[in-house]
Amino acid sequence: MSVRQVGRVLSHLRQARGLKIEEVCRGICTREEYRDFELSLQYPRVDVLQKLSCRLQIELEDFFQIRNEEINDYGGAIENIIRRFIRYRDYAFIYEIVSRELEDEPLSWDRYRQQFLLWHMGICQYHHLGDAAKALDTLEEALQLTYTSNEPIKEREVEIVISKAIIHCEIGELEKAIRIYNKALNLMASSPHLNNPHIHIRILYSLSKTYTDVEEYEKSCEMIEQAIDMCIDNETMYLFGELYFQLGENYINLGRIKDGEMMIQKAIVLFEAQKHTEMVELSKKELGNLLKVK
């Protein structure tokens, strides 16, 4: 990453964290040195950059885009940081980053990068600000940046559609969510170029949860069985534990108590193997709650 790109990332992350220069550089470098870093007048040593990364609560690799190769791309670095913190569900931090990028760099992002920012702005407007209507409008704006009925749908467009369905589900518009999930499945089926199994599995899992919410347990089981088969066929553990837990919950709701308990125990074993401690504890607690009700 160039000196200029490091300076921009440092500046935007510091401001997103709401920190003053003195708070970031204390014990690491002088105020003047840090200002030079942000102004792209000099490049920090790796040990200094490591300490600044810790202070800003990000990984050093976020500066260097160490994934498959090093990419000298500021926009790519910002996308990488946003993706990382989405996994942590740090929506407040992502909101600040995205807001600043949309405000400060509106002309430097092509429409695909603008779409990425708007997509994550919509996610944050719901999860951080609690504004479902605004979030759905923003997600639709993001979708329309690239979507056209005359061209095959793109992978990211499907992901944005999934984000809309999740919000509809969480605000209680379950039938609308089901329609959107089924539309997404149809789009995947009619678009052979969309071959990312994780997206297909995520749609099936989310749809299964929604069918459970409307007490259509048999349909939910059908979606889960398809998703499990897809995991096996593609040799992936993606959402494997969650799928077995959901299957167990359905079985218990259908009166198949022993089968349900066995599926949830299998989910717990999978979570333990993946060291998902929180999911292990949550699954044990939920199993107890489900058995009490039945």
VOPAGU-2260 file (C-alpha; in pm, 1 decimal, decimal comma):
REM VOPAGU-2260
SITE   aa  ch    i         X         Y         Z
SITE  MET   A    0       0,0       0,0       0,0
SITE  SER   A    1     136,1     345,1     -89,3
SITE  VAL   A    2     219,7     619,0     162,8
SITE  ARG   A    3     -89,0     812,0      52,3
SITE  GLN   A    4    -319,9     514,4      98,4
SITE  VAL   A    5    -186,9     437,8     448,7
SITE  GLY   A    6    -236,4     801,9     544,8
SITE  ARG   A    7    -598,3     800,6     425,0
SITE  VAL   A    8    -678,7     475,8     606,7
SITE  LEU   A    9    -521,9     602,5     932,1
SITE  SER   A   10    -711,9     930,7     911,0
SITE  HIS   A   11   -1049,2     773,5     839,1
SITE  LEU   A   12   -1015,5     502,0    1103,2
SITE  ARG   A   13    -906,5     749,5    1370,5
SITE  GLN   A   14   -1202,2     976,4    1297,4
SITE  ALA   A   15   -1441,9     681,8    1284,6
SITE  ARG   A   16   -1323,5     582,7    1633,1
SITE  GLY   A   17   -1376,1     941,4    1750,0
SITE  LEU   A   18   -1013,9     973,3    1862,6
SITE  LYS   A   19    -789,0    1278,8    1870,5
SITE  ILE   A   20    -439,3    1257,1    1725,7
SITE  GLU   A   21    -289,2    1268,6    2075,4
SITE  GLU   A   22    -498,0     970,2    2183,8
SITE  VAL   A   23    -378,5     757,9    1891,9
SITE  CYS   A   24      -9,0     841,1    1898,8
SITE  ARG   A   25      44,5     847,4    2278,1
SITE  GLY   A   26     334,3     618,4    2367,3
SITE  ILE   A   27     385,2     518,6    2002,8
SITE  CYS   A   28     521,8     821,4    1818,2
SITE  THR   A   29     522,0    1199,8    1841,9
SITE  ARG   A   30     220,8    1404,9    1742,0
SITE  GLU   A   31     419,6    1555,5    1455,4
SITE  GLU   A   32     521,4    1213,0    1324,2
SITE  TYR   A   33     162,5    1091,9    1335,0
SITE  ARG   A   34      37,2    1401,6    1150,2
SITE  ASP   A   35     297,2    1330,2     882,4
SITE  PHE   A   36     163,6     974,3     853,4
SITE  GLU   A   37    -192,0    1097,0     799,0
SITE  LEU   A   38     -78,4    1369,1     559,9
SITE  SER   A   39     117,3    1104,4     365,5
SITE  LEU   A   40     447,0    1287,2     419,1
SITE  GLN   A   41     617,2     978,0     556,2
SITE  TYR   A   42     553,6     604,6     589,9
SITE  PRO   A   43     542,6     455,7     942,1
SITE  ARG   A   44     778,4     171,2    1029,0
SITE  VAL   A   45     610,7    -170,2    1050,4
SITE  ASP   A   46     648,6    -183,4    1432,1
SITE  VAL   A   47     487,1     160,2    1460,4
SITE  LEU   A   48     209,1      60,1    1221,8
SITE  GLN   A   49     148,5    -254,7    1428,5
SITE  LYS   A   50     103,3     -45,3    1745,2
SITE  LEU   A   51    -122,0     203,0    1567,9
SITE  SER   A   52    -332,2     -88,4    1436,1
SITE  CYS   A   53    -380,1    -214,8    1792,1
SITE  ARG   A   54    -475,3     134,2    1910,5
SITE  LEU   A   55    -731,6     161,8    1631,8
SITE  GLN   A   56    -855,3    -194,0    1702,3
SITE  ILE   A   57    -788,3    -338,2    1358,8
SITE  GLU   A   58    -552,1    -599,8    1217,3
SITE  LEU   A   59    -220,6    -501,1    1060,7
SITE  GLU   A   60    -310,8    -705,2     752,7
SITE  ASP   A   61    -600,8    -466,7     690,0
SITE  PHE   A   62    -342,5    -212,6     582,0
SITE  PHE   A   63    -167,7    -449,3     346,6
SITE  GLN   A   64    -461,7    -649,9     211,3
SITE  ILE   A   65    -281,6    -977,6     284,7
SITE  ARG   A   66    -526,5   -1227,6     148,0
SITE  ASN   A   67    -419,5   -1384,0    -178,6
SITE  GLU   A   68    -183,8   -1107,7    -277,0
SITE  GLU   A   69     -90,4    -754,9    -177,2
SITE  ILE   A   70    -317,4    -503,6    -343,6
SITE  ASN   A   71    -219,7    -137,9    -364,7
SITE  ASP   A   72    -578,3     -23,1    -353,7
SITE  TYR   A   73    -728,8     212,3     -95,9
SITE  GLY   A   74   -1085,7     113,4    -181,9
SITE  GLY   A   75    -996,1    -252,0    -146,1
SITE  ALA   A   76    -843,2    -185,2     195,2
SITE  ILE   A   77   -1161,1     -11,3     314,4
SITE  GLU   A   78   -1378,1    -295,3     183,2
SITE  ASN   A   79   -1159,2    -545,6     365,7
SITE  ILE   A   80   -1191,9    -354,1     693,4
SITE  ILE   A   81   -1570,7    -328,8     654,8
SITE  ARG   A   82   -1601,6    -702,0     584,2
SITE  ARG   A   83   -1395,0    -785,4     891,3
SITE  PHE   A   84   -1604,9    -570,9    1123,6
SITE  ILE   A   85   -1930,3    -702,6     975,9
SITE  ARG   A   86   -1816,7   -1043,0    1105,5
SITE  TYR   A   87   -1766,4    -881,3    1447,5
SITE  ARG   A   88   -2108,6    -710,0    1415,0
SITE  ASP   A   89   -1948,8    -377,3    1506,3
SITE  TYR   A   90   -2218,4    -182,8    1323,2
SITE  ALA   A   91   -2143,1     147,7    1497,6
SITE  PHE   A   92   -1784,3     147,6    1371,2
SITE  ILE   A   93   -1885,9      38,6    1020,8
SITE  TYR   A   94   -2148,6     314,4    1011,0
SITE  GLU   A   95   -1884,7     578,1    1086,1
SITE  ILE   A   96   -1645,9     437,7     824,2
SITE  VAL   A   97   -1911,3     415,0     553,1
SITE  SER   A   98   -2058,0     757,3     634,3
SITE  ARG   A   99   -1716,0     918,1     606,2
SITE  GLU   A  100   -1636,9     741,8     278,3
SITE  LEU   A  101   -1970,2     839,7     123,2
SITE  GLU   A  102   -1923,0    1199,2     240,9
SITE  ASP   A  103   -1554,8    1248,8     162,0
SITE  GLU   A  104   -1491,3    1029,8    -142,7
SITE  PRO   A  105   -1810,2    1031,6    -353,5
SITE  LEU   A  106   -1629,8    1070,1    -687,0
SITE  SER   A  107   -1339,2     833,8    -627,8
SITE  TRP   A  108   -1554,6     520,5    -597,4
SITE  ASP   A  109   -1689,9     348,9    -907,6
SITE  ARG   A  110   -2052,5     231,7    -899,9
SITE  TYR   A  111   -1957,8    -114,6    -771,9
SITE  ARG   A  112   -1768,1      34,1    -479,6
SITE  GLN   A  113   -2050,6     283,3    -420,5
SITE  GLN   A  114   -2287,0     -12,2    -418,3
SITE  PHE   A  115   -2071,9    -188,5    -158,6
SITE  LEU   A  116   -2080,9     121,8      65,8
SITE  LEU   A  117   -2456,6     174,7      26,9
SITE  TRP   A  118   -2520,9    -195,0      93,4
SITE  HIS   A  119   -2335,3    -174,6     423,8
SITE  MET   A  120   -2488,4     163,2     504,5
SITE  GLY   A  121   -2830,9      -1,2     475,5
SITE  ILE   A  122   -2722,4    -284,4     704,6
SITE  CYS   A  123   -2600,0     -31,2     962,8
SITE  GLN   A  124   -2907,9     186,9     934,3
SITE  TYR   A  125   -3107,0    -111,4    1053,6
SITE  HIS   A  126   -2873,2    -276,7    1304,7
SITE  HIS   A  127   -2714,0      41,5    1443,3
SITE  LEU   A  128   -2979,0     311,6    1395,0
SITE  GLY   A  129   -3285,5      86,7    1411,7
SITE  ASP   A  130   -3443,3     251,8    1105,5
SITE  ALA   A  131   -3583,4     -35,2     898,8
SITE  ALA   A  132   -3763,4     183,2     642,3
SITE  LYS   A  133   -3455,0     389,8     567,9
SITE  ALA   A  134   -3239,0      76,8     556,3
SITE  LEU   A  135   -3466,9     -88,1     300,4
SITE  ASP   A  136   -3464,8     227,4      85,9
SITE  THR   A  137   -3084,5     238,8      96,6
SITE  LEU   A  138   -3054,2    -129,3       7,2
SITE  GLU   A  139   -3286,7     -77,0    -288,9
SITE  GLU   A  140   -3075,5     221,6    -398,9
SITE  ALA   A  141   -2766,1       3,6    -375,9
SITE  LEU   A  142   -2931,6    -271,8    -579,5
SITE  GLN   A  143   -3043,1     -35,1    -855,0
SITE  LEU   A  144   -2688,6      94,5    -907,6
SITE  THR   A  145   -2606,0    -216,5   -1109,3
SITE  TYR   A  146   -2920,0    -427,8   -1148,4
SITE  THR   A  147   -3092,0    -446,1   -1484,5
SITE  SER   A  148   -3340,0    -704,5   -1606,6
SITE  ASN   A  149   -3151,4    -722,6   -1936,4
SITE  GLU   A  150   -2837,2    -868,2   -1774,9
SITE  PRO   A  151   -2776,1   -1177,3   -1558,7
SITE  ILE   A  152   -2801,6   -1099,6   -1190,0
SITE  LYS   A  153   -2470,1   -1060,1   -1009,5
SITE  GLU   A  154   -2359,5   -1229,6    -688,0
SITE  ARG   A  155   -2355,0    -907,7    -486,8
SITE  GLU   A  156   -2703,7    -818,0    -606,7
SITE  VAL   A  157   -2830,5   -1148,3    -466,8
SITE  GLU   A  158   -2656,0   -1068,9    -136,3
SITE  ILE   A  159   -2831,1    -730,5    -120,9
SITE  VAL   A  160   -3165,3    -902,9    -185,0
SITE  ILE   A  161   -3086,0   -1137,2     107,1
SITE  SER   A  162   -3011,0    -836,2     330,4
SITE  LYS   A  163   -3354,0    -692,8     246,6
SITE  ALA   A  164   -3523,6   -1023,5     328,2
SITE  ILE   A  165   -3346,2   -1043,1     665,0
SITE  ILE   A  166   -3479,1    -700,8     764,2
SITE  HIS   A  167   -3834,1    -786,4     655,4
SITE  CYS   A  168   -3809,8   -1102,8     864,9
SITE  GLU   A  169   -3678,3    -923,9    1173,2
SITE  ILE   A  170   -3952,6    -658,6    1165,4
SITE  GLY   A  171   -4219,9    -928,0    1145,7
SITE  GLU   A  172   -4298,5    -912,0     773,7
SITE  LEU   A  173   -4246,9   -1286,0     745,5
SITE  GLU   A  174   -4453,3   -1360,7     434,6
SITE  LYS   A  175   -4273,6   -1084,6     244,4
SITE  ALA   A  176   -3939,0   -1225,8     360,7
SITE  ILE   A  177   -4039,7   -1573,2     240,0
SITE  ARG   A  178   -4132,6   -1434,4    -103,1
SITE  ILE   A  179   -3796,6   -1257,1    -131,4
SITE  TYR   A  180   -3598,0   -1563,8     -22,4
SITE  ASN   A  181   -3781,6   -1781,2    -274,0
SITE  LYS   A  182   -3717,3   -1519,9    -543,1
SITE  ALA   A  183   -3347,5   -1530,8    -452,7
SITE  LEU   A  184   -3349,4   -1911,6    -480,2
SITE  ASN   A  185   -3509,8   -1888,7    -823,5
SITE  LEU   A  186   -3249,1   -1635,8    -932,4
SITE  MET   A  187   -2972,0   -1868,6    -817,5
SITE  ALA   A  188   -3130,3   -2164,5    -999,2
SITE  SER   A  189   -3168,3   -1970,4   -1324,7
SITE  SER   A  190   -2817,7   -1821,6   -1311,4
SITE  PRO   A  191   -2556,0   -2094,9   -1358,7
SITE  HIS   A  192   -2278,2   -1833,5   -1338,8
SITE  LEU   A  193   -2368,3   -1786,7    -970,2
SITE  ASN   A  194   -2176,7   -2082,3    -831,7
SITE  ASN   A  195   -2091,1   -1965,3    -479,9
SITE  PRO   A  196   -2239,9   -2241,1    -259,1
SITE  HIS   A  197   -2220,6   -2023,5      53,4
SITE  ILE   A  198   -2478,3   -1780,4     -83,6
SITE  HIS   A  199   -2713,1   -2065,1    -178,7
SITE  ILE   A  200   -2669,9   -2225,8     163,7
SITE  ARG   A  201   -2732,1   -1894,3     339,8
SITE  ILE   A  202   -3057,1   -1839,5     150,0
SITE  LEU   A  203   -3180,3   -2191,2     232,5
SITE  TYR   A  204   -3086,2   -2149,2     600,0
SITE  SER   A  205   -3252,6   -1808,1     631,0
SITE  LEU   A  206   -3564,0   -1934,0     452,8
SITE  SER   A  207   -3577,3   -2236,4     683,3
SITE  LYS   A  208   -3566,7   -2011,1     990,2
SITE  THR   A  209   -3848,4   -1799,5     850,1
SITE  TYR   A  210   -4061,7   -2106,6     776,1
SITE  THR   A  211   -4003,0   -2212,8    1137,3
SITE  ASP   A  212   -4120,8   -1869,0    1253,9
SITE  VAL   A  213   -4450,6   -1916,0    1066,0
SITE  GLU   A  214   -4476,0   -2272,7    1201,6
SITE  GLU   A  215   -4432,7   -2439,9     861,5
SITE  TYR   A  216   -4190,2   -2691,9    1008,2
SITE  GLU   A  217   -4203,8   -2947,0     724,8
SITE  LYS   A  218   -4109,7   -2684,1     465,8
SITE  SER   A  219   -3833,1   -2564,2     694,6
SITE  CYS   A  220   -3695,6   -2918,2     714,7
SITE  GLU   A  221   -3697,2   -2944,0     334,3
SITE  MET   A  222   -3484,3   -2627,4     305,7
SITE  ILE   A  223   -3241,4   -2753,1     571,1
SITE  GLU   A  224   -3199,2   -3092,9     408,5
SITE  GLN   A  225   -3118,3   -2923,7      76,5
SITE  ALA   A  226   -2864,3   -2698,9     249,8
SITE  ILE   A  227   -2699,4   -2990,6     434,0
SITE  ASP   A  228   -2670,0   -3184,9     106,8
SITE  MET   A  229   -2510,9   -2878,0     -51,5
SITE  CYS   A  230   -2261,0   -2849,8     235,3
SITE  ILE   A  231   -2164,8   -3214,5     189,8
SITE  ASP   A  232   -2143,4   -3192,5    -189,9
SITE  ASN   A  233   -1920,4   -2883,5    -169,2
SITE  GLU   A  234   -1716,2   -3009,0     126,6
SITE  THR   A  235   -1789,1   -2699,5     334,3
SITE  MET   A  236   -1877,0   -2657,6     701,9
SITE  TYR   A  237   -2047,8   -2324,9     632,2
SITE  LEU   A  238   -2352,0   -2294,3     864,8
SITE  PHE   A  239   -2334,4   -2672,7     919,3
SITE  GLY   A  240   -2391,0   -2651,1    1294,0
SITE  GLU   A  241   -2665,7   -2391,6    1257,2
SITE  LEU   A  242   -2846,1   -2612,1    1007,4
SITE  TYR   A  243   -2848,0   -2911,6    1240,8
SITE  PHE   A  244   -2966,6   -2693,8    1527,6
SITE  GLN   A  245   -3253,6   -2560,0    1315,7
SITE  LEU   A  246   -3343,8   -2913,0    1207,2
SITE  GLY   A  247   -3350,8   -3021,0    1571,1
SITE  GLU   A  248   -3576,0   -2732,3    1666,3
SITE  ASN   A  249   -3817,9   -2828,1    1388,9
SITE  TYR   A  250   -3823,4   -3192,0    1495,3
SITE  ILE   A  251   -3905,0   -3093,7    1853,5
SITE  ASN   A  252   -4185,2   -2865,9    1732,3
SITE  LEU   A  253   -4318,7   -3158,2    1525,4
SITE  GLY   A  254   -4322,3   -3379,4    1834,5
SITE  ARG   A  255   -4015,4   -3581,0    1733,2
SITE  ILE   A  256   -3842,7   -3505,8    2061,8
SITE  LYS   A  257   -3566,9   -3768,2    2052,7
SITE  ASP   A  258   -3477,4   -3689,3    1690,6
SITE  GLY   A  259   -3472,5   -3319,6    1770,0
SITE  GLU   A  260   -3249,9   -3361,5    2072,2
SITE  MET   A  261   -3011,9   -3579,2    1867,3
SITE  MET   A  262   -2984,9   -3314,8    1592,0
SITE  ILE   A  263   -2913,0   -3036,2    1841,2
SITE  GLN   A  264   -2651,2   -3251,0    2015,4
SITE  LYS   A  265   -2490,8   -3301,7    1674,0
SITE  ALA   A  266   -2494,2   -2922,6    1625,4
SITE  ILE   A  267   -2322,1   -2878,4    1963,3
SITE  VAL   A  268   -2048,0   -3124,4    1862,1
SITE  LEU   A  269   -1995,6   -2929,8    1538,4
SITE  PHE   A  270   -1976,9   -2597,8    1723,1
SITE  GLU   A  271   -1727,6   -2748,1    1969,2
SITE  ALA   A  272   -1511,7   -2875,1    1682,3
SITE  GLN   A  273   -1514,4   -2525,7    1530,5
SITE  LYS   A  274   -1444,7   -2368,0    1873,5
SITE  HIS   A  275   -1763,6   -2160,8    1855,4
SITE  THR   A  276   -1793,0   -2134,8    2232,7
SITE  GLU   A  277   -2082,0   -1887,7    2228,1
SITE  MET   A  278   -2285,5   -2110,1    1996,2
SITE  VAL   A  279   -2215,7   -2414,2    2215,2
SITE  GLU   A  280   -2355,3   -2237,8    2522,5
SITE  LEU   A  281   -2646,6   -2087,0    2330,3
SITE  SER   A  282   -2739,7   -2425,2    2180,5
SITE  LYS   A  283   -2736,0   -2595,9    2521,6
SITE  LYS   A  284   -2953,0   -2320,6    2666,3
SITE  GLU   A  285   -3198,3   -2327,0    2375,9
SITE  LEU   A  286   -3220,8   -2706,2    2389,4
SITE  GLY   A  287   -3319,7   -2683,3    2754,1
SITE  ASN   A  288   -3582,3   -2419,1    2674,4
SITE  LEU   A  289   -3729,5   -2622,2    2387,3
SITE  LEU   A  290   -3753,6   -2939,1    2597,5
SITE  LYS   A  291   -3921,3   -2747,0    2883,1
SITE  VAL   A  292   -4190,1   -2616,8    2649,4
SITE  LYS   A  293   -4256,5   -2965,6    2511,2
